[in-house]
Amino acid sequence: MRFAPLSAALVLVSMALASRPAGAADGEPSFVPALRIGFGPSVHLSPKADKGTDFAIDATLGGSFWVPLKRRAGLVLGAEAGFAHDADANAFNFALGIGAGHPAAYVAYHPRLLAGSSGGSALLGMRNGIAMHVLWDMGSLEIAHEMTHYADAWHQAVKFMFAVNPAAFVFALMKL
């Protein structure tokens, strides 16, 4: 039961934020920082599916702005930069995002530029994903298609990433 205090704290902070979201009362944009740690399976599709499924991890730093449009819905704009690792590939990860919804729950499209190396050869590619962000971006689920070029071949993978954002949790605590 080590996670019980953390779970209770997350629920309390979420309830407090739901009753009074930052920036929503006065119709002004609000900012949420991101120190996102994402992980999950990466299903390799080509050039050969013999690589199978690997464990992928991302660590990024950035933030997002929520711009209210109508009632409690709005536009979410974000940017993040960091590190991506999958099998033997290590890459710099730069993402821009655009989404719609409320900071408590929104859906966003995240195109990511990847540049790095794999097995000693240069890697360059793109990852396009759709993510569901919840609890003022404290957690997210993303499904993405990744296309990279290294070792003189194009490589494709589908990623299912679960991410946590401890910076949003700390930011929420500071707002109470």
WOQUIMO-V55698 format. One record per residue. N is the residue number from 1. SS is DSSP state (~ for helix, > for strand, _ for the rest). OMEGA is omega in whole degrees, 0 to 359 (none if undefined). BURIAL is # if it has 24 or more other C-alpha atoms within 12 Angstrom, else .. Layout:
{{N/SS/OMEGA/BURIAL} {N/SS/OMEGA/BURIAL}}
This chain:
{{1/_/180/.} {2/_/185/.} {3/_/182/.} {4/~/179/.} {5/~/179/.} {6/~/178/.} {7/~/179/.} {8/~/179/.} {9/~/178/.} {10/~/180/#} {11/~/180/.} {12/~/179/.} {13/~/179/#} {14/~/179/#} {15/~/179/.} {16/~/180/.} {17/~/180/#} {18/~/180/#} {19/~/181/.} {20/_/181/.} {21/_/180/#} {22/_/177/#} {23/_/185/.} {24/_/184/#} {25/_/182/.} {26/_/176/.} {27/_/180/.} {28/_/178/.} {29/_/176/#} {30/>/183/#} {31/>/174/#} {32/>/178/#} {33/>/179/#} {34/>/166/#} {35/>/193/#} {36/>/175/#} {37/>/183/#} {38/>/180/#} {39/>/178/#} {40/>/182/#} {41/>/175/#} {42/>/182/#} {43/>/183/#} {44/>/185/#} {45/>/182/.} {46/>/14/.} {47/_/175/.} {48/_/179/.} {49/~/183/.} {50/~/177/.} {51/~/176/.} {52/_/183/.} {53/>/178/.} {54/>/176/#} {55/>/179/#} {56/>/178/#} {57/>/175/#} {58/>/172/#} {59/>/184/#} {60/>/179/#} {61/>/180/#} {62/>/180/#} {63/>/179/#} {64/>/176/#} {65/>/173/#} {66/>/180/#} {67/>/182/#} {68/>/179/#} {69/>/181/.} {70/>/179/.} {71/_/182/.} {72/_/177/#} {73/>/180/.} {74/>/181/#} {75/>/179/#} {76/>/178/#} {77/>/182/#} {78/>/176/#} {79/>/179/#} {80/>/175/#} {81/>/180/#} {82/>/188/#} {83/>/175/#} {84/>/179/#} {85/>/178/#} {86/>/182/#} {87/_/179/.} {88/_/181/.} {89/>/175/#} {90/>/185/#} {91/>/168/#} {92/>/186/#} {93/>/177/#} {94/>/184/#} {95/>/167/#} {96/>/180/#} {97/>/174/#} {98/>/183/#} {99/>/180/#} {100/>/178/#} {101/>/180/#} {102/>/179/#} {103/_/179/#} {104/_/178/#} {105/>/178/#} {106/>/178/#} {107/>/182/#} {108/>/173/#} {109/>/182/#} {110/>/170/#} {111/>/182/#} {112/>/173/#} {113/>/179/#} {114/>/177/#} {115/>/181/#} {116/>/180/#} {117/>/176/#} {118/>/179/#} {119/_/179/.} {120/_/178/.} {121/>/181/.} {122/>/181/.} {123/>/175/#} {124/>/181/#} {125/>/186/#} {126/>/172/#} {127/>/178/#} {128/>/184/#} {129/>/173/#} {130/>/183/#} {131/>/172/#} {132/>/180/#} {133/>/182/#} {134/>/177/#} {135/_/179/#} {136/_/176/#} {137/_/176/#} {138/_/178/#} {139/>/178/#} {140/>/174/#} {141/>/183/#} {142/>/169/#} {143/>/187/#} {144/>/172/#} {145/>/182/#} {146/>/177/#} {147/>/180/#} {148/>/177/#} {149/>/173/#} {150/>/182/#} {151/_/177/.} {152/_/178/.} {153/>/174/.} {154/>/181/.} {155/>/179/#} {156/>/177/#} {157/>/172/#} {158/>/183/#} {159/>/174/#} {160/>/187/#} {161/>/170/#} {162/>/183/#} {163/>/173/#} {164/>/182/#} {165/>/181/#} {166/~/178/#} {167/~/178/#} {168/~/178/#} {169/~/179/#} {170/~/178/.} {171/~/179/#} {172/~/178/#} {173/~/180/.} {174/~/181/.} {175/~/182/.} {176/_/none/.}}
